[in-house]
Amino acid sequence: MYLFDLDGTLIDSNGIWANVDRTFLARRGLPYTKEYYEGVAHTILPLAAVFTKEYCHAEESCEEIIAEWMALARDSYSHVALKPHVREVLDKLTADGERLAIFTSSVPVHCETALRVHGLAPYFEQVVFAHDLGVDKGTPDAFRMACDQLGVAPQECVFLDDSVKSCRAAKAAGLYVIGVYDAFFEDTKADMPAACHRFINSFAELL
């Protein structure tokens, strides 16, 4: 089975959340720092909100923080672009009879919007949301849980993701990992080859 991350892997959406974070912090007179980025990037919203509440010493509840993020993101996923050559790769894998699924930290409503806008839903037999599992994709257990939900062994999965943290966790869980370059993670690009079995700069390399 081919298991895909969504944000920054299939769709060019990491910039959406960078803008949300910058705006959220600016409203509180705080800069967007590497420490903050590392605390919230590619994790589920409830965990990101807990980190943010402590980081900002915020009076708002975690639920209010999440609501503000959702308002800032608004309908951005209705306009997000596919990463180059994604559709060609999905067509090729489908033609080859491969099983495809998604494992994402994305908010379910945003994921569903992006899949609908680009007509991608028919490619995937299931979408596993880290949000529903209550786990961070930075842990090997998250991938074991996702594989259990999909009914496959980790060794039967090829996983594609742009986050070095997620790639390390997936590799530790026993999946075959293909790291996907995204400019949002330029600072960790040099770490990707060691975190993955293979690192690609573009989906064109899979054609």
Kinemage of the C-alpha trace (Angstrom):
@kinemage 1
@onewidth
@group {chain A} dominant
@subgroup {mainchain}
@vectorlist {calphas} color= white
{ca met a 1} P 0.000 0.000 0.000
{ca tyr a 2} L 1.124 3.551 -0.772
{ca leu a 3} L 0.373 5.852 2.152
{ca phe a 4} L 0.540 9.609 1.534
{ca asp a 5} L 0.766 12.618 3.779
{ca leu a 6} L -1.409 15.504 2.578
{ca asp a 7} L -0.064 18.945 3.565
{ca gly a 8} L 3.172 19.752 1.768
{ca thr a 9} L 3.232 16.352 0.085
{ca leu a 10} L 0.176 16.041 -2.149
{ca ile a 11} L -0.864 19.690 -1.872
{ca asp a 12} L 1.123 22.920 -1.580
{ca ser a 13} L -0.465 24.005 1.695
{ca asn a 14} L 2.323 24.490 4.229
{ca gly a 15} L 2.376 28.206 3.482
{ca ile a 16} L -1.249 28.485 4.610
{ca trp a 17} L -0.338 27.470 8.132
{ca ala a 18} L 2.833 29.539 8.205
{ca asn a 19} L 0.694 32.595 7.434
{ca val a 20} L -1.866 31.578 10.061
{ca asp a 21} L 0.880 31.197 12.664
{ca arg a 22} L 2.511 34.523 11.798
{ca thr a 23} L -0.809 36.367 11.993
{ca phe a 24} L -1.805 34.655 15.239
{ca leu a 25} L 1.511 35.529 16.896
{ca ala a 26} L 1.600 39.080 15.498
{ca arg a 27} L -1.782 39.791 17.080
{ca arg a 28} L -0.081 39.066 20.403
{ca gly a 29} L 3.071 41.040 19.643
{ca leu a 30} L 5.174 37.888 19.264
{ca pro a 31} L 7.601 36.933 16.463
{ca tyr a 32} L 7.358 33.736 14.427
{ca thr a 33} L 10.344 31.740 15.683
{ca lys a 34} L 11.948 28.407 14.908
{ca glu a 35} L 10.962 27.220 18.377
{ca tyr a 36} L 7.322 27.961 17.687
{ca tyr a 37} L 7.429 26.415 14.212
{ca glu a 38} L 8.951 23.217 15.618
{ca gly a 39} L 6.270 23.100 18.305
{ca val a 40} L 3.290 23.247 15.968
{ca ala a 41} L 4.428 22.036 12.533
{ca his a 42} L 2.828 18.807 11.340
{ca thr a 43} L 1.049 17.972 14.551
{ca ile a 44} L -2.660 17.729 15.265
{ca leu a 45} L -4.478 20.912 16.265
{ca pro a 46} L -5.279 19.918 19.871
{ca leu a 47} L -1.597 19.279 20.618
{ca ala a 48} L -0.533 22.416 18.732
{ca ala a 49} L -3.037 24.430 20.780
{ca val a 50} L -1.665 23.093 24.067
{ca phe a 51} L 1.853 24.085 22.979
{ca thr a 52} L 0.652 27.491 21.783
{ca lys a 53} L -1.249 28.259 24.981
{ca glu a 54} L 1.888 27.620 27.030
{ca tyr a 55} L 4.236 29.323 24.547
{ca cys a 56} L 2.139 32.504 24.367
{ca his a 57} L 0.983 32.417 28.004
{ca ala a 58} L -2.436 32.794 26.428
{ca glu a 59} L -5.580 33.419 28.438
{ca glu a 60} L -7.701 31.837 25.720
{ca ser a 61} L -8.696 28.194 25.979
{ca cys a 62} L -7.283 25.644 23.563
{ca glu a 63} L -10.700 25.520 21.917
{ca glu a 64} L -10.657 29.296 21.376
{ca ile a 65} L -7.130 29.127 19.938
{ca ile a 66} L -8.198 26.432 17.468
{ca ala a 67} L -11.276 28.448 16.507
{ca glu a 68} L -9.075 31.463 15.755
{ca trp a 69} L -6.774 29.315 13.586
{ca met a 70} L -9.740 27.931 11.686
{ca ala a 71} L -11.068 31.435 11.080
{ca leu a 72} L -7.662 32.565 9.815
{ca ala a 73} L -7.385 29.581 7.459
{ca arg a 74} L -10.990 30.123 6.286
{ca asp a 75} L -11.471 28.767 2.764
{ca ser a 76} L -7.763 28.547 1.854
{ca tyr a 77} L -8.042 24.843 1.071
{ca ser a 78} L -10.559 25.635 -1.658
{ca his a 79} L -7.746 27.305 -3.602
{ca val a 80} L -4.666 25.252 -2.670
{ca ala a 81} L -2.614 23.834 -5.552
{ca leu a 82} L -1.524 20.267 -6.091
{ca lys a 83} L 2.208 19.639 -5.921
{ca pro a 84} L 3.666 19.147 -9.438
{ca his a 85} L 3.164 15.709 -11.033
{ca val a 86} L 1.018 14.377 -8.175
{ca arg a 87} L -1.890 13.435 -10.427
{ca glu a 88} L 0.391 11.633 -12.902
{ca val a 89} L 1.890 9.563 -10.082
{ca leu a 90} L -1.539 8.709 -8.667
{ca asp a 91} L -2.726 7.707 -12.142
{ca lys a 92} L 0.330 5.495 -12.619
{ca leu a 93} L -0.012 3.771 -9.243
{ca thr a 94} L -3.722 3.220 -9.806
{ca ala a 95} L -3.068 1.764 -13.252
{ca asp a 96} L -0.510 -0.571 -11.674
{ca gly a 97} L -3.158 -1.853 -9.268
{ca glu a 98} L -1.589 -0.361 -6.142
{ca arg a 99} L -3.669 0.403 -3.052
{ca leu a 100} L -3.545 4.051 -1.973
{ca ala a 101} L -4.457 5.784 1.295
{ca ile a 102} L -3.761 9.016 3.159
{ca phe a 103} L -2.436 9.503 6.687
{ca thr a 104} L -2.600 13.164 7.635
{ca ser a 105} L -2.454 15.604 10.525
{ca ser a 106} L -4.692 17.914 8.513
{ca val a 107} L -8.019 19.071 9.880
{ca pro a 108} L -10.611 16.682 8.401
{ca val a 109} L -12.750 19.440 6.858
{ca his a 110} L -9.689 20.972 5.158
{ca cys a 111} L -8.525 17.606 3.840
{ca glu a 112} L -11.964 16.799 2.490
{ca thr a 113} L -12.153 20.214 0.801
{ca ala a 114} L -8.788 19.779 -0.949
{ca leu a 115} L -9.635 16.260 -2.111
{ca arg a 116} L -13.008 17.396 -3.425
{ca val a 117} L -11.657 20.475 -5.228
{ca his a 118} L -9.033 18.405 -7.054
{ca gly a 119} L -11.155 15.287 -7.529
{ca leu a 120} L -8.644 13.134 -5.650
{ca ala a 121} L -10.960 11.215 -3.337
{ca pro a 122} L -11.539 8.317 -5.791
{ca tyr a 123} L -7.815 7.499 -5.767
{ca phe a 124} L -7.776 6.667 -2.054
{ca glu a 125} L -9.539 3.814 -0.335
{ca gln a 126} L -9.276 5.482 3.074
{ca val a 127} L -8.121 8.649 4.823
{ca val a 128} L -6.674 8.138 8.297
{ca phe a 129} L -6.691 11.300 10.406
{ca ala a 130} L -4.089 11.629 13.148
{ca his a 131} L -6.651 13.938 14.748
{ca asp a 132} L -9.087 11.020 15.132
{ca leu a 133} L -6.369 8.736 16.484
{ca gly a 134} L -5.306 11.432 18.951
{ca val a 135} L -1.643 11.033 18.070
{ca asp a 136} L 1.244 13.077 16.706
{ca lys a 137} L 2.778 11.733 13.486
{ca gly a 138} L 6.205 12.255 15.029
{ca thr a 139} L 5.924 8.957 16.920
{ca pro a 140} L 6.324 5.398 15.526
{ca asp a 141} L 3.175 4.334 17.383
{ca ala a 142} L 1.148 6.732 15.235
{ca phe a 143} L 2.134 4.785 12.134
{ca arg a 144} L 1.483 1.427 13.768
{ca met a 145} L -2.004 2.653 14.683
{ca ala a 146} L -2.611 3.929 11.149
{ca cys a 147} L -1.510 0.606 9.660
{ca asp a 148} L -3.790 -1.256 12.058
{ca gln a 149} L -6.712 0.894 10.917
{ca leu a 150} L -5.841 0.181 7.287
{ca gly a 151} L -5.441 -3.541 7.933
{ca val a 152} L -1.859 -3.723 6.665
{ca ala a 153} L 1.509 -4.429 8.246
{ca pro a 154} L 3.964 -1.516 8.387
{ca gln a 155} L 6.344 -3.524 6.183
{ca glu a 156} L 3.662 -3.563 3.482
{ca cys a 157} L 3.509 0.235 3.260
{ca val a 158} L 5.401 2.845 1.277
{ca phe a 159} L 4.956 6.190 3.035
{ca leu a 160} L 5.532 9.619 1.460
{ca asp a 161} L 5.902 12.776 3.566
{ca asp a 162} L 7.669 16.136 3.528
{ca ser a 163} L 8.355 16.329 7.287
{ca val a 164} L 11.632 14.895 8.566
{ca lys a 165} L 10.005 14.213 11.933
{ca ser a 166} L 7.249 12.122 10.359
{ca cys a 167} L 9.694 10.355 8.052
{ca arg a 168} L 11.896 9.316 10.979
{ca ala a 169} L 8.892 8.003 12.893
{ca ala a 170} L 7.549 6.060 9.918
{ca lys a 171} L 10.943 4.513 9.238
{ca ala a 172} L 11.270 3.499 12.887
{ca ala a 173} L 7.844 1.860 12.661
{ca gly a 174} L 9.000 -0.298 9.752
{ca leu a 175} L 7.492 1.458 6.744
{ca tyr a 176} L 9.471 2.119 3.556
{ca val a 177} L 9.785 5.899 3.513
{ca ile a 178} L 10.083 8.296 0.585
{ca gly a 179} L 10.824 11.832 1.704
{ca val a 180} L 9.322 14.577 -0.464
{ca tyr a 181} L 10.985 17.984 -0.714
{ca asp a 182} L 8.962 21.022 0.264
{ca ala a 183} L 10.427 24.520 0.455
{ca phe a 184} L 8.747 25.037 3.833
{ca phe a 185} L 11.191 22.501 5.290
{ca glu a 186} L 14.310 23.828 3.561
{ca asp a 187} L 16.125 23.998 6.910
{ca thr a 188} L 15.817 20.228 7.375
{ca lys a 189} L 16.425 19.187 3.781
{ca ala a 190} L 19.945 17.973 4.603
{ca asp a 191} L 18.506 15.666 7.281
{ca met a 192} L 16.005 13.969 4.982
{ca pro a 193} L 18.244 11.392 3.238
{ca ala a 194} L 19.134 9.793 6.583
{ca ala a 195} L 15.516 9.890 7.758
{ca cys a 196} L 14.203 8.165 4.627
{ca his a 197} L 14.955 5.226 2.394
{ca arg a 198} L 14.687 7.587 -0.582
{ca phe a 199} L 14.433 11.352 -0.940
{ca ile a 200} L 12.881 13.056 -3.963
{ca asn a 201} L 12.796 16.706 -4.980
{ca ser a 202} L 9.689 16.229 -7.113
{ca phe a 203} L 7.045 13.613 -7.848
{ca ala a 204} L 8.418 13.609 -11.404
{ca glu a 205} L 11.181 11.336 -10.078
{ca leu a 206} L 8.564 8.635 -9.435
{ca leu a 207} L 7.493 8.609 -13.078
